[in-house]
Amino acid sequence: MSLNSGVLLSFAISFGLLIIAMSVHEFAHGWIAYKLGDPTAKYSGRLTLNPLAHVDIFWTFLLPLFLFITSGGRFVFGAAKPIPVNYWALKNPKRDMVLIGAGGPLANFAFACLLALLIKVMPLPQLAVALIINLIAINVVLGVFNLIPIPPLDGSRILAGLLPEPLASSYAAIEPYSFIILLALIWMGALNWLVWPGVEFILRLLGV
């Protein structure tokens, strides 16, 4: 197998696992919103684990490819289309947005826990174990990364819901610049101190 074909295969595998993790993540957002009184995700066809309902050209395809290439194949990350939420349909909007925001990362962590348990209790082929460990790591990275409190990441929903109203409004004003801030943090190596310590801690807890 040539180097180029090996790199492409590695990207395809990582991308496929990322799609699975993102579908779990987005479904959890929509399911929690639905349970809290907002059926928007359901009526938008997003209350599903079908990846096709969640893909976005930039966040799901172009960003993972860009990060994979620029990191020399060491890192792949992406995101899905944000789940639509009708703030005013929620029973307790300020509190419920915190729960919806936390739901995606928590679903990824729970999925990672189930997968870690699976490889401990079931005899599986070595290739299957390697793929599952990769999927565990991607779920943990996705969960931790989304807790960064920068829009449109879930951490911003959580923080906005916890802040008192005047501060929450001021905080929301950074949203138009959030993508630039996020890219700047990635280029400055912020993942090394914002994401990887948490990822490594959780993976150690899972025994992976």
Secondary structure, 3 states (H helix, E strand, C coil): CCHHHHHHHHHHHHHHHHHHHHHHHHHHHHHHHHHCCCCHHHHCCCCCCCHHHCCCHHHHHHHHHHHHHHCCCCCCCCCCCCCCCCHHHCCCHHHHHHHHHHHHHHHHHHHHHHHHHHHHHCCCCHHHHHHHHHHHHHHHHHHHHHCCCCCCCHHHHHHHHHCCHHHHHHHHCCHHHHHHHHHHHHHCCCHHHHCHHHHHHHHHHHCC
